[in-house]
Amino acid sequence: MKTIELIVPCYNEESCIALFYDAVADTFEALKEYRFVITFVDDGSRDHTLDEIKKLAKTADKGRIQYIALSRNFGKESAAYAGLSKSTGDYVALMDVDLQHPPQLLPQMIDAIEKEGYDRATARRISRKGEPIIRSVFSRAFYHVINRVTVIDLISGSTDYCLMKRNVVEAIVSMGERERFTKGIYAWVGYKNKWIEYKNVRRATGRSKWNFIELFHYAYRGFVAFATTPLRGVVYLGIIITMASFVYAAKIAIDMLRNPLAPRTGYASIMIVMLFLGGVIISILGMIGEYLARIYMEVKNRLIYFERESSFQKEQGGE
């Protein structure tokens, strides 16, 4: 009997734990040839999420519920890495606990891997009904931009919800960068993937922890993690500014030849040029600083997470 392990990061989701388990259990009622295990990763929750997980672990079948409690809130990406690095299932799925990643898609994902020969199956939203319009617009813009300036190819509507073979999980875990962007890592490691389409699903209960600012920072981290185009663009910007300065100098020379007696202070021109170049230089330094900051964090080689407690054998943390 093959084991399907579900990795479920949680942050202040006490009201979703039991609902998630019930939905998964219902799905696997029709998949009796598989054993399922749920690994909850409590990402430093401030509510009773961990208590609900422990309570569920006592009432569920033995060995069905596992958990890792991180020492603080490291972020969803680190929590996902913690779960994946501890996983042992034949197939491993990364899911959200709020049921916006429908467990009902798992049978299709299993068929894609076992019957159709894919290495992984990833859920893709084809409808954003129920989301704010501004959020949908920025989401589409993000996919459009990141596909143009990076070497990865992200499909619009793609999610972190993915069922993977063991070798795919090991490939993802082997990428030990600290600034993680799971969607980009999925695309970068490759493997044969099938998209499982579904319509947007509302949260089962509670409110999303992802506000617009958080989503913007998430997209920005993904952009910087996989895009080197801005650094190359600095070179082209320097060339354009140099050419513009020659054109402007030629214009001033022609004006002087045409009307040599016209009074000229040059104050306005100097100020415009200085402000323009000053803004360009500061922007370039800021851009370089963003990449240097990420290099600085990577070379420190800190662990991606620390455990406070877990149902696994105790370890200090994850690389």
C-alpha positions in Angstrom: 0.0 0.0 0.0 1.5 3.3 -1.1 1.5 6.3 1.3 0.3 9.7 0.3 1.6 12.4 2.6 0.0 15.8 2.8 2.3 18.7 4.0 0.1 21.4 5.5 1.6 24.7 6.7 -0.6 26.4 9.3 -0.5 29.9 10.9 -3.4 30.9 13.2 -5.7 28.3 11.7 -7.3 26.7 14.7 -10.8 26.7 13.2 -9.6 24.9 10.0 -7.7 21.9 11.4 -10.7 19.6 12.0 -12.5 20.7 8.9 -9.4 20.0 6.8 -9.0 16.5 8.3 -12.7 15.6 7.7 -12.5 16.7 4.1 -9.3 14.7 3.5 -10.8 11.6 5.2 -13.9 11.8 3.0 -11.8 12.0 -0.1 -9.7 9.0 0.9 -12.8 6.9 1.6 -12.8 6.2 -2.2 -9.0 5.6 -2.2 -8.8 2.7 0.2 -5.8 1.3 -1.7 -3.7 4.2 -0.4 -2.7 5.2 3.1 -2.7 8.9 3.8 -0.7 10.8 6.4 -1.1 14.5 7.2 2.0 16.4 8.4 0.9 19.8 9.9 3.6 22.4 10.2 2.6 25.0 12.8 4.4 28.1 11.7 4.6 29.9 15.1 0.8 30.3 15.5 -0.4 32.6 18.3 -3.7 30.9 18.7 -4.6 27.3 19.6 -3.6 25.8 16.2 -1.0 23.4 17.8 -3.5 22.4 20.5 -6.1 21.5 17.8 -3.5 19.5 15.9 -2.4 17.5 19.0 -6.1 16.9 19.9 -6.7 15.5 16.4 -3.5 13.4 16.6 -5.0 11.6 19.7 -8.4 10.9 18.1 -7.3 10.0 14.6 -5.9 6.6 13.6 -2.4 6.0 14.9 0.4 7.5 12.7 -2.1 9.4 10.5 -1.4 12.8 12.0 2.2 14.2 12.4 3.2 17.7 13.3 6.1 20.0 13.4 5.9 23.2 15.6 8.4 25.9 14.5 10.1 28.1 17.1 8.5 31.2 15.6 6.8 32.4 12.4 9.3 31.8 9.7 6.8 32.2 6.8 4.9 29.8 4.6 7.8 29.0 2.4 10.0 27.9 5.3 7.2 25.9 6.8 6.6 24.1 3.5 10.3 23.3 3.3 10.2 22.0 6.9 7.4 19.6 6.0 8.9 18.5 2.7 12.3 17.8 4.2 10.7 15.5 6.9 8.4 13.8 4.5 8.7 10.1 3.7 5.6 9.3 1.7 5.7 7.6 -1.7 3.7 10.6 -3.0 3.8 14.0 -1.3 1.3 16.9 -1.7 1.7 20.5 -0.5 -1.7 22.0 0.5 -3.3 24.9 2.3 -5.3 24.1 5.4 -8.1 26.5 4.6 -9.6 24.2 2.0 -8.9 26.6 -0.9 -6.9 23.7 -2.2 -9.7 21.2 -2.6 -8.8 17.6 -1.5 -11.3 16.4 -4.1 -8.5 17.0 -6.7 -6.2 14.4 -5.2 -7.8 11.4 -7.1 -7.1 13.2 -10.4 -3.6 14.0 -9.3 -2.9 10.4 -8.4 -4.3 9.2 -11.8 -2.0 11.7 -13.6 1.0 10.2 -11.9 0.2 6.5 -11.8 -1.9 6.1 -15.0 -0.5 8.8 -17.2 3.1 8.7 -16.2 3.6 12.3 -14.9 6.1 13.1 -12.2 3.9 15.6 -10.5 0.4 17.1 -10.8 -0.2 20.8 -10.0 -3.5 22.6 -9.4 -4.3 25.6 -11.5 -7.1 28.1 -10.9 -9.0 28.9 -14.1 -11.4 31.3 -12.3 -10.8 34.0 -9.7 -14.4 34.5 -8.9 -14.8 35.9 -5.4 -11.5 37.7 -5.3 -11.2 41.5 -5.4 -10.7 42.7 -8.9 -7.5 44.7 -8.1 -6.0 41.5 -6.7 -6.8 39.6 -9.9 -5.4 42.3 -12.1 -2.1 42.4 -10.2 -1.8 38.6 -10.2 -2.1 38.5 -14.0 0.4 41.3 -14.3 2.9 39.5 -12.1 2.8 36.3 -14.2 3.2 38.4 -17.4 6.2 40.3 -16.1 8.0 37.4 -14.3 7.8 35.2 -17.5 9.4 37.9 -19.5 12.3 38.7 -17.2 13.2 35.2 -15.8 14.3 31.9 -17.2 11.3 30.1 -15.6 7.9 29.7 -17.1 5.0 30.3 -14.6 1.5 29.5 -15.8 -1.1 32.0 -14.8 -3.3 30.7 -12.0 -0.7 28.1 -10.9 -0.7 27.3 -7.1 1.5 25.7 -4.6 -1.0 22.7 -4.5 1.0 19.9 -6.0 1.2 16.1 -5.7 4.8 14.9 -6.4 6.7 11.7 -6.7 9.5 11.1 -4.2 12.3 12.1 -6.6 10.6 15.5 -7.2 10.4 16.1 -3.5 14.1 15.3 -3.1 15.0 17.7 -5.9 13.0 20.5 -4.3 14.5 19.9 -0.8 18.0 19.8 -2.3 17.5 23.5 -3.3 18.6 25.0 0.0 18.3 28.7 -0.7 16.9 30.8 2.2 14.9 33.2 0.0 12.4 30.5 -1.2 9.7 30.9 -3.8 7.9 27.5 -4.2 6.2 28.2 -7.5 9.4 29.2 -9.1 11.2 26.2 -7.6 8.5 23.9 -9.1 9.2 25.4 -12.5 12.9 25.5 -12.2 13.4 21.8 -11.2 11.2 20.8 -14.1 9.9 17.2 -14.4 6.9 16.1 -16.3 3.9 18.0 -14.9 0.2 17.8 -15.5 -2.0 20.8 -14.7 -5.3 20.1 -12.9 -7.7 22.9 -13.4 -10.3 24.0 -10.9 -12.4 27.1 -10.1 -11.6 29.4 -7.2 -12.8 28.1 -3.8 -13.5 30.3 -0.8 -11.9 29.7 2.6 -13.8 27.2 4.7 -13.7 29.5 7.7 -11.8 32.5 9.1 -10.0 35.2 7.2 -7.0 35.0 4.9 -3.6 35.9 6.4 -2.5 37.2 3.0 -3.4 40.8 2.5 -2.5 42.9 -0.5 0.8 44.1 1.0 1.8 40.5 1.9 1.0 39.3 -1.6 3.0 42.2 -3.1 6.1 41.2 -1.0 5.6 37.6 -1.9 5.6 38.4 -5.6 8.6 40.8 -5.2 10.6 38.0 -3.5 9.8 35.7 -6.3 10.8 38.2 -8.9 14.2 38.9 -7.2 14.8 35.2 -6.5 14.7 34.3 -10.2 15.3 37.5 -12.2 18.7 38.9 -13.0 17.3 41.0 -15.8 17.1 44.2 -13.7 20.9 44.0 -13.1 21.5 43.6 -16.9 19.0 46.4 -17.5 21.3 48.8 -15.5 23.9 48.4 -18.3 21.4 49.3 -21.0 20.1 52.2 -18.9 23.7 53.6 -18.6 24.1 53.4 -22.4 20.8 55.2 -23.0 21.7 58.0 -20.5 25.1 58.4 -22.1 23.6 58.6 -25.6 21.0 61.1 -24.4 23.7 63.3 -22.9 25.5 63.4 -26.2 22.3 64.3 -28.0 21.6 67.0 -25.4 25.2 68.4 -25.8 24.8 68.5 -29.5 21.5 70.4 -29.2 23.2 73.0 -26.9 26.1 73.4 -29.4 23.7 73.9 -32.3 21.7 76.5 -30.4 24.9 78.4 -29.6 26.0 78.4 -33.2 22.6 79.6 -34.4 22.2 82.4 -31.8 25.6 83.1 -30.2 24.4 86.4 -28.5 21.4 84.9 -26.7 21.8 85.1 -22.9 22.2 81.7 -21.2 22.5 80.9 -17.5 22.1 77.1 -17.9 20.7 76.8 -14.4 17.5 75.0 -15.4 19.3 72.6 -17.7 21.9 71.7 -15.0 19.3 71.1 -12.3 17.2 68.9 -14.6 20.2 66.8 -15.6 21.4 66.6 -11.9 18.1 65.5 -10.6 17.6 63.0 -13.3 21.0 61.4 -12.9 20.7 61.5 -9.1 17.4 59.6 -9.3 18.9 57.1 -11.7 22.0 56.5 -9.5 19.9 56.1 -6.4 17.6 53.6 -8.1 20.5 51.6 -9.5 22.2 51.5 -6.0 18.9 50.4 -4.5 18.5 47.6 -7.0 22.0 46.4 -6.5 21.4 46.6 -2.7 18.4 44.3 -3.0 20.5 41.6 -4.6 23.4 42.1 -2.2 21.1 41.8 0.7 19.9 38.4 -0.5 23.5 37.3 -1.2 24.3 38.4 2.4 21.5 36.3 3.8 22.5 33.3 1.7 26.2 33.4 2.6 25.4 33.5 6.3 24.1 29.9 5.8 21.5 30.1 8.6 19.1 27.3 9.0 15.8 27.8 7.2 13.7 27.0 10.3 14.0 25.8 13.9 11.7 23.3 15.6 10.2 24.0 19.0 8.7 20.5 19.1 7.4 17.8 16.8 6.1 14.3 16.6 9.3 13.3 14.7 12.6 12.5 16.2 14.0 15.7 17.6 16.4 17.7 15.5 17.8 21.2 15.8 16.4 22.6 12.5 16.5 22.5 8.8 19.2 23.6 6.4 
